């Protein structure tokens, strides 16, 4: 996602209130998570704004960029 080669397919708003935006795919060895400002995420994919109202403890996923988000409570 960070280098814009993969789209965001999973958004997690964890119990502590932190967000994670993931592609849901495999990553090469040595590729680590990055901390970025939320504005960078929404600039790269404006559809992320559609899930920003999720309370902590929820996730949203989709099958492809542009597909509809499906929300689920974490641990369900």
Biopython code that builds the backbone (N, CA, C, O; Angstrom):
import numpy as np
from Bio.PDB.StructureBuilder import StructureBuilder

atoms = [
    (1, "UNK", "N", (0.833, -1.191, 0.000)),
    (1, "UNK", "CA", (0.000, 0.000, 0.000)),
    (1, "UNK", "C", (0.869, 1.242, 0.000)),
    (1, "UNK", "O", (0.580, 2.208, -0.707)),
    (2, "UNK", "N", (1.934, 1.221, 0.793)),
    (2, "UNK", "CA", (2.748, 2.416, 0.961)),
    (2, "UNK", "C", (3.362, 2.876, -0.355)),
    (2, "UNK", "O", (3.430, 4.074, -0.628)),
    (3, "UNK", "N", (3.805, 1.929, -1.164)),
    (3, "UNK", "CA", (4.389, 2.307, -2.452)),
    (3, "UNK", "C", (3.356, 2.254, -3.576)),
    (3, "UNK", "O", (3.694, 2.395, -4.751)),
    (4, "UNK", "N", (2.091, 2.049, -3.198)),
    (4, "UNK", "CA", (0.943, 2.053, -4.105)),
    (4, "UNK", "C", (0.974, 0.945, -5.149)),
    (4, "UNK", "O", (0.388, 1.089, -6.221)),
    (5, "UNK", "N", (1.653, -0.163, -4.847)),
    (5, "UNK", "CA", (1.620, -1.302, -5.757)),
    (5, "UNK", "C", (0.474, -2.245, -5.417)),
    (5, "UNK", "O", (0.071, -3.054, -6.253)),
    (6, "UNK", "N", (-0.055, -2.151, -4.201)),
    (6, "UNK", "CA", (-1.177, -2.976, -3.765)),
    (6, "UNK", "C", (-2.229, -2.074, -3.142)),
    (6, "UNK", "O", (-1.905, -1.044, -2.550)),
    (7, "UNK", "N", (-3.488, -2.464, -3.277)),
    (7, "UNK", "CA", (-4.567, -1.689, -2.695)),
    (7, "UNK", "C", (-4.892, -2.128, -1.279)),
    (7, "UNK", "O", (-4.490, -3.207, -0.845)),
    (8, "UNK", "N", (-5.609, -1.297, -0.572)),
    (8, "UNK", "CA", (-6.039, -1.605, 0.790)),
    (8, "UNK", "C", (-7.317, -2.430, 0.712)),
    (8, "UNK", "O", (-8.321, -1.992, 0.151)),
    (9, "UNK", "N", (-7.266, -3.637, 1.286)),
    (9, "UNK", "CA", (-8.426, -4.518, 1.300)),
    (9, "UNK", "C", (-8.931, -4.796, 2.711)),
    (9, "UNK", "O", (-9.996, -5.389, 2.882)),
    (10, "UNK", "N", (-8.179, -4.375, 3.719)),
    (10, "UNK", "CA", (-8.550, -4.616, 5.107)),
    (10, "UNK", "C", (-8.220, -3.383, 5.936)),
    (10, "UNK", "O", (-7.093, -2.888, 5.912)),
    (11, "UNK", "N", (-9.217, -2.890, 6.672)),
    (11, "UNK", "CA", (-9.031, -1.768, 7.594)),
    (11, "UNK", "C", (-9.433, -2.256, 8.978)),
    (11, "UNK", "O", (-10.537, -2.768, 9.165)),
    (12, "UNK", "N", (-8.541, -2.098, 9.943)),
    (12, "UNK", "CA", (-8.790, -2.559, 11.309)),
    (12, "UNK", "C", (-8.708, -1.363, 12.249)),
    (12, "UNK", "O", (-7.732, -0.613, 12.236)),
    (13, "UNK", "N", (-9.746, -1.196, 13.064)),
    (13, "UNK", "CA", (-9.744, -0.190, 14.127)),
    (13, "UNK", "C", (-9.692, -0.982, 15.423)),
    (13, "UNK", "O", (-10.725, -1.423, 15.925)),
    (14, "UNK", "N", (-8.495, -1.165, 15.968)),
    (14, "UNK", "CA", (-8.320, -2.090, 17.093)),
    (14, "UNK", "C", (-8.905, -1.540, 18.388)),
    (14, "UNK", "O", (-9.315, -0.382, 18.469)),
    (15, "UNK", "N", (-8.932, -2.402, 19.393)),
    (15, "UNK", "CA", (-9.542, -2.064, 20.685)),
    (15, "UNK", "C", (-8.894, -0.859, 21.354)),
    (15, "UNK", "O", (-9.543, -0.171, 22.142)),
    (16, "UNK", "N", (-7.627, -0.591, 21.055)),
    (16, "UNK", "CA", (-6.919, 0.552, 21.635)),
    (16, "UNK", "C", (-7.163, 1.841, 20.852)),
    (16, "UNK", "O", (-6.697, 2.908, 21.250)),
    (17, "UNK", "N", (-7.892, 1.744, 19.742)),
    (17, "UNK", "CA", (-8.190, 2.922, 18.941)),
    (17, "UNK", "C", (-7.238, 3.168, 17.788)),
    (17, "UNK", "O", (-7.393, 4.142, 17.051)),
    (18, "UNK", "N", (-6.244, 2.289, 17.623)),
    (18, "UNK", "CA", (-5.296, 2.434, 16.514)),
    (18, "UNK", "C", (-5.883, 1.838, 15.240)),
    (18, "UNK", "O", (-6.724, 0.940, 15.285)),
    (19, "UNK", "N", (-5.425, 2.352, 14.107)),
    (19, "UNK", "CA", (-5.860, 1.880, 12.795)),
    (19, "UNK", "C", (-4.740, 1.117, 12.111)),
    (19, "UNK", "O", (-3.563, 1.442, 12.263)),
    (20, "UNK", "N", (-5.126, 0.092, 11.353)),
    (20, "UNK", "CA", (-4.210, -0.619, 10.467)),
    (20, "UNK", "C", (-4.897, -0.737, 9.116)),
    (20, "UNK", "O", (-6.089, -1.036, 9.039)),
    (21, "UNK", "N", (-4.145, -0.503, 8.061)),
    (21, "UNK", "CA", (-4.655, -0.621, 6.700)),
    (21, "UNK", "C", (-3.754, -1.595, 5.964)),
    (21, "UNK", "O", (-2.558, -1.350, 5.803)),
    (22, "UNK", "N", (-4.336, -2.703, 5.517)),
    (22, "UNK", "CA", (-3.557, -3.811, 4.988)),
    (22, "UNK", "C", (-4.051, -4.227, 3.606)),
    (22, "UNK", "O", (-5.210, -4.015, 3.250)),
    (23, "UNK", "N", (-3.143, -4.823, 2.839)),
    (23, "UNK", "CA", (-3.507, -5.316, 1.510)),
    (23, "UNK", "C", (-4.068, -6.732, 1.578)),
    (23, "UNK", "O", (-4.745, -7.178, 0.652)),
    (24, "UNK", "N", (-3.789, -7.437, 2.670)),
    (24, "UNK", "CA", (-4.274, -8.800, 2.817)),
    (24, "UNK", "C", (-3.430, -9.834, 2.100)),
    (24, "UNK", "O", (-3.800, -11.007, 2.058)),
    (25, "UNK", "N", (-2.308, -9.428, 1.538)),
    (25, "UNK", "CA", (-1.468, -10.347, 0.777)),
    (25, "UNK", "C", (-0.175, -10.700, 1.476)),
    (25, "UNK", "O", (0.081, -10.283, 2.606)),
    (26, "UNK", "N", (0.624, -11.467, 0.787)),
    (26, "UNK", "CA", (1.947, -11.851, 1.274)),
    (26, "UNK", "C", (2.934, -10.716, 1.017)),
    (26, "UNK", "O", (2.733, -9.889, 0.128)),
    (27, "UNK", "N", (4.002, -10.692, 1.812)),
    (27, "UNK", "CA", (5.020, -9.657, 1.669)),
    (27, "UNK", "C", (6.395, -10.299, 1.622)),
    (27, "UNK", "O", (6.629, -11.310, 2.283)),
    (28, "UNK", "N", (7.299, -9.729, 0.857)),
    (28, "UNK", "CA", (8.654, -10.286, 0.810)),
    (28, "UNK", "C", (9.355, -10.123, 2.155)),
    (28, "UNK", "O", (9.037, -9.221, 2.930)),
    (29, "UNK", "N", (10.302, -10.997, 2.417)),
    (29, "UNK", "CA", (11.072, -10.914, 3.653)),
    (29, "UNK", "C", (11.747, -9.549, 3.741)),
    (29, "UNK", "O", (12.285, -9.045, 2.755)),
    (30, "UNK", "N", (11.711, -8.970, 4.912)),
    (30, "UNK", "CA", (12.315, -7.659, 5.114)),
    (30, "UNK", "C", (11.347, -6.507, 4.901)),
    (30, "UNK", "O", (11.683, -5.359, 5.189)),
    (31, "UNK", "N", (10.150, -6.796, 4.401)),
    (31, "UNK", "CA", (9.138, -5.755, 4.214)),
    (31, "UNK", "C", (8.376, -5.624, 5.526)),
    (31, "UNK", "O", (7.705, -6.565, 5.950)),
    (32, "UNK", "N", (8.473, -4.470, 6.169)),
    (32, "UNK", "CA", (7.910, -4.274, 7.498)),
    (32, "UNK", "C", (6.778, -3.250, 7.460)),
    (32, "UNK", "O", (6.706, -2.433, 6.542)),
    (33, "UNK", "N", (5.889, -3.294, 8.463)),
    (33, "UNK", "CA", (4.847, -2.273, 8.559)),
    (33, "UNK", "C", (5.471, -0.887, 8.674)),
    (33, "UNK", "O", (6.597, -0.730, 9.145)),
    (34, "UNK", "N", (4.719, 0.104, 8.236)),
    (34, "UNK", "CA", (5.181, 1.492, 8.313)),
    (34, "UNK", "C", (4.119, 2.330, 9.020)),
    (34, "UNK", "O", (2.921, 2.073, 8.902)),
    (35, "UNK", "N", (4.576, 3.312, 9.740)),
    (35, "UNK", "CA", (3.672, 4.268, 10.368)),
    (35, "UNK", "C", (3.568, 5.460, 9.432)),
    (35, "UNK", "O", (4.574, 6.072, 9.074)),
    (36, "UNK", "N", (2.344, 5.784, 9.039)),
    (36, "UNK", "CA", (2.118, 6.924, 8.146)),
    (36, "UNK", "C", (0.945, 7.734, 8.680)),
    (36, "UNK", "O", (0.120, 7.224, 9.439)),
    (37, "UNK", "N", (0.881, 8.972, 8.288)),
    (37, "UNK", "CA", (-0.241, 9.815, 8.661)),
    (37, "UNK", "C", (-1.507, 9.377, 7.943)),
    (37, "UNK", "O", (-1.457, 8.928, 6.798)),
    (38, "UNK", "N", (-2.632, 9.510, 8.615)),
    (38, "UNK", "CA", (-3.908, 9.110, 8.037)),
    (38, "UNK", "C", (-4.185, 9.848, 6.734)),
    (38, "UNK", "O", (-4.818, 9.297, 5.833)),
    (39, "UNK", "N", (-3.720, 11.078, 6.628)),
    (39, "UNK", "CA", (-3.939, 11.830, 5.391)),
    (39, "UNK", "C", (-3.261, 11.148, 4.205)),
    (39, "UNK", "O", (-3.778, 11.212, 3.089)),
    (40, "UNK", "N", (-2.114, 10.496, 4.419)),
    (40, "UNK", "CA", (-1.442, 9.779, 3.331)),
    (40, "UNK", "C", (-2.275, 8.580, 2.879)),
    (40, "UNK", "O", (-2.332, 8.266, 1.690)),
    (41, "UNK", "N", (-2.915, 7.921, 3.833)),
    (41, "UNK", "CA", (-3.749, 6.767, 3.507)),
    (41, "UNK", "C", (-4.964, 7.209, 2.701)),
    (41, "UNK", "O", (-5.282, 6.602, 1.679)),
    (42, "UNK", "N", (-5.648, 8.260, 3.149)),
    (42, "UNK", "CA", (-6.850, 8.697, 2.441)),
    (42, "UNK", "C", (-6.530, 9.372, 1.112)),
    (42, "UNK", "O", (-7.363, 9.366, 0.207)),
    (43, "UNK", "N", (-5.353, 9.946, 0.980)),
    (43, "UNK", "CA", (-4.945, 10.478, -0.323)),
    (43, "UNK", "C", (-4.694, 9.343, -1.307)),
    (43, "UNK", "O", (-5.044, 9.447, -2.482)),
    (44, "UNK", "N", (-4.088, 8.258, -0.828)),
    (44, "UNK", "CA", (-3.812, 7.109, -1.684)),
    (44, "UNK", "C", (-5.102, 6.384, -2.060)),
    (44, "UNK", "O", (-5.214, 5.855, -3.166)),
    (45, "UNK", "N", (-6.071, 6.354, -1.154)),
    (45, "UNK", "CA", (-7.339, 5.659, -1.397)),
    (45, "UNK", "C", (-8.464, 6.392, -0.670)),
    (45, "UNK", "O", (-8.734, 6.103, 0.496)),
    (46, "UNK", "N", (-9.124, 7.339, -1.341)),
    (46, "UNK", "CA", (-10.187, 8.115, -0.701)),
    (46, "UNK", "C", (-11.346, 7.268, -0.165)),
    (46, "UNK", "O", (-12.071, 7.721, 0.721)),
    (47, "UNK", "N", (-11.535, 6.050, -0.683)),
    (47, "UNK", "CA", (-12.640, 5.215, -0.202)),
    (47, "UNK", "C", (-12.445, 4.770, 1.246)),
    (47, "UNK", "O", (-13.381, 4.263, 1.863)),
    (48, "UNK", "N", (-11.253, 4.950, 1.794)),
    (48, "UNK", "CA", (-11.012, 4.632, 3.205)),
    (48, "UNK", "C", (-11.913, 5.487, 4.092)),
    (48, "UNK", "O", (-12.278, 5.065, 5.189)),
    (49, "UNK", "N", (-12.269, 6.662, 3.637)),
    (49, "UNK", "CA", (-13.152, 7.539, 4.431)),
    (49, "UNK", "C", (-14.494, 6.868, 4.726)),
    (49, "UNK", "O", (-15.158, 7.215, 5.702)),
    (50, "UNK", "N", (-14.897, 5.907, 3.884)),
    (50, "UNK", "CA", (-16.171, 5.210, 4.074)),
    (50, "UNK", "C", (-16.193, 4.379, 5.356)),
    (50, "UNK", "O", (-17.270, 4.079, 5.872)),
    (51, "UNK", "N", (-15.029, 4.002, 5.877)),
    (51, "UNK", "CA", (-14.993, 3.160, 7.077)),
    (51, "UNK", "C", (-14.450, 3.893, 8.302)),
    (51, "UNK", "O", (-14.307, 3.287, 9.364)),
    (52, "UNK", "N", (-14.151, 5.160, 8.176)),
    (52, "UNK", "CA", (-13.555, 5.909, 9.279)),
    (52, "UNK", "C", (-14.519, 6.131, 10.446)),
    (52, "UNK", "O", (-14.104, 6.601, 11.505)),
    (53, "UNK", "N", (-15.793, 5.802, 10.265)),
    (53, "UNK", "CA", (-16.753, 5.937, 11.360)),
    (53, "UNK", "C", (-16.855, 4.668, 12.210)),
    (53, "UNK", "O", (-17.650, 4.619, 13.148)),
    (54, "UNK", "N", (-16.059, 3.640, 11.892)),
    (54, "UNK", "CA", (-16.094, 2.404, 12.674)),
    (54, "UNK", "C", (-15.584, 2.656, 14.086)),
    (54, "UNK", "O", (-14.556, 3.308, 14.268)),
    (55, "UNK", "N", (-16.293, 2.146, 15.081)),
    (55, "UNK", "CA", (-15.788, 2.283, 16.450)),
    (55, "UNK", "C", (-14.609, 1.340, 16.681)),
    (55, "UNK", "O", (-14.412, 0.403, 15.906)),
    (56, "UNK", "N", (-13.827, 1.570, 17.728)),
    (56, "UNK", "CA", (-12.757, 0.631, 18.063)),
    (56, "UNK", "C", (-13.326, -0.780, 18.246)),
    (56, "UNK", "O", (-14.431, -0.962, 18.757)),
    (57, "UNK", "N", (-12.540, -1.769, 17.815)),
    (57, "UNK", "CA", (-12.970, -3.153, 17.938)),
    (57, "UNK", "C", (-13.673, -3.693, 16.709)),
    (57, "UNK", "O", (-14.311, -4.744, 16.765)),
    (58, "UNK", "N", (-13.559, -2.979, 15.597)),
    (58, "UNK", "CA", (-14.199, -3.411, 14.354)),
    (58, "UNK", "C", (-13.175, -3.456, 13.230)),
    (58, "UNK", "O", (-12.123, -2.820, 13.293)),
    (59, "UNK", "N", (-13.516, -4.236, 12.187)),
    (59, "UNK", "CA", (-12.714, -4.256, 10.971)),
    (59, "UNK", "C", (-13.643, -4.190, 9.772)),
    (59, "UNK", "O", (-14.824, -4.524, 9.860)),
    (60, "UNK", "N", (-13.093, -3.756, 8.661)),
    (60, "UNK", "CA", (-13.825, -3.732, 7.395)),
    (60, "UNK", "C", (-12.924, -4.364, 6.348)),
    (60, "UNK", "O", (-11.721, -4.110, 6.305)),
    (61, "UNK", "N", (-13.526, -5.191, 5.505)),
    (61, "UNK", "CA", (-12.744, -5.809, 4.441)),
    (61, "UNK", "C", (-13.537, -5.782, 3.147)),
    (61, "UNK", "O", (-14.757, -5.624, 3.139)),
    (62, "UNK", "N", (-12.804, -5.941, 2.053)),
    (62, "UNK", "CA", (-13.422, -5.976, 0.733)),
    (62, "UNK", "C", (-12.589, -6.901, -0.149)),
    (62, "UNK", "O", (-11.440, -7.211, 0.166)),
    (63, "UNK", "N", (-13.176, -7.328, -1.236)),
    (63, "UNK", "CA", (-12.505, -8.290, -2.110)),
    (63, "UNK", "C", (-11.575, -7.637, -3.110)),
    (63, "UNK", "O", (-10.662, -8.285, -3.622)),
    (64, "UNK", "N", (-11.791, -6.364, -3.397)),
    (64, "UNK", "CA", (-10.965, -5.638, -4.366)),
    (64, "UNK", "C", (-11.136, -4.148, -4.133)),
    (64, "UNK", "O", (-12.130, -3.716, -3.550)),
    (65, "UNK", "N", (-10.180, -3.372, -4.582)),
    (65, "UNK", "CA", (-10.303, -1.913, -4.511)),
    (65, "UNK", "C", (-11.541, -1.517, -5.310)),
    (65, "UNK", "O", (-11.718, -1.952, -6.449)),
    (66, "UNK", "N", (-12.385, -0.702, -4.716)),
    (66, "UNK", "CA", (-13.619, -0.280, -5.361)),
    (66, "UNK", "C", (-14.819, -1.135, -4.989)),
    (66, "UNK", "O", (-15.958, -0.739, -5.237)),
    (67, "UNK", "N", (-14.581, -2.312, -4.393)),
    (67, "UNK", "CA", (-15.678, -3.176, -3.956)),
    (67, "UNK", "C", (-16.270, -2.639, -2.653)),
    (67, "UNK", "O", (-15.670, -1.800, -1.981)),
    (68, "UNK", "N", (-17.448, -3.135, -2.315)),
    (68, "UNK", "CA", (-18.129, -2.702, -1.096)),
    (68, "UNK", "C", (-17.415, -3.247, 0.143)),
    (68, "UNK", "O", (-16.958, -4.390, 0.162)),
    (69, "UNK", "N", (-17.331, -2.408, 1.173)),
    (69, "UNK", "CA", (-16.737, -2.808, 2.447)),
    (69, "UNK", "C", (-17.739, -3.639, 3.239)),
    (69, "UNK", "O", (-18.933, -3.341, 3.240)),
    (70, "UNK", "N", (-17.253, -4.682, 3.913)),
    (70, "UNK", "CA", (-18.049, -5.487, 4.835)),
    (70, "UNK", "C", (-17.447, -5.323, 6.222)),
    (70, "UNK", "O", (-16.255, -5.553, 6.424)),
    (71, "UNK", "N", (-18.278, -4.926, 7.168)),
    (71, "UNK", "CA", (-17.796, -4.661, 8.532)),
    (71, "UNK", "C", (-18.091, -5.844, 9.449)),
    (71, "UNK", "O", (-19.127, -6.499, 9.339)),
    (72, "UNK", "N", (-17.153, -6.097, 10.354)),
    (72, "UNK", "CA", (-17.269, -7.195, 11.309)),
    (72, "UNK", "C", (-16.638, -6.768, 12.627)),
    (72, "UNK", "O", (-15.603, -6.102, 12.642)),
    (73, "UNK", "N", (-17.265, -7.155, 13.726)),
    (73, "UNK", "CA", (-16.673, -6.896, 15.037)),
    (73, "UNK", "C", (-15.464, -7.816, 15.199)),
    (73, "UNK", "O", (-15.533, -8.994, 14.849)),
    (74, "UNK", "N", (-14.361, -7.291, 15.723)),
    (74, "UNK", "CA", (-13.174, -8.115, 15.953)),
    (74, "UNK", "C", (-13.522, -9.269, 16.888)),
    (74, "UNK", "O", (-14.248, -9.087, 17.866)),
    (75, "UNK", "N", (-13.009, -10.440, 16.588)),
    (75, "UNK", "CA", (-13.263, -11.609, 17.407)),
    (75, "UNK", "C", (-14.564, -12.314, 17.093)),
    (75, "UNK", "O", (-14.880, -13.321, 17.726)),
    (76, "UNK", "N", (-15.329, -11.815, 16.131)),
    (76, "UNK", "CA", (-16.609, -12.457, 15.772)),
    (76, "UNK", "C", (-16.390, -13.647, 14.879)),
    (76, "UNK", "O", (-17.350, -14.306, 14.480)),
]
sb = StructureBuilder()
sb.init_structure("model")
sb.init_model(0)
sb.init_chain("A")
sb.init_seg("    ")
for serial, (resi, resn, name, xyz) in enumerate(atoms, 1):
    if name == "N":
        sb.init_residue(resn, " ", resi, " ")
    sb.init_atom(name, np.array(xyz, "f"), 0.0, 1.0, " ", f" {name:<3s}", serial, name[0])
structure = sb.get_structure()
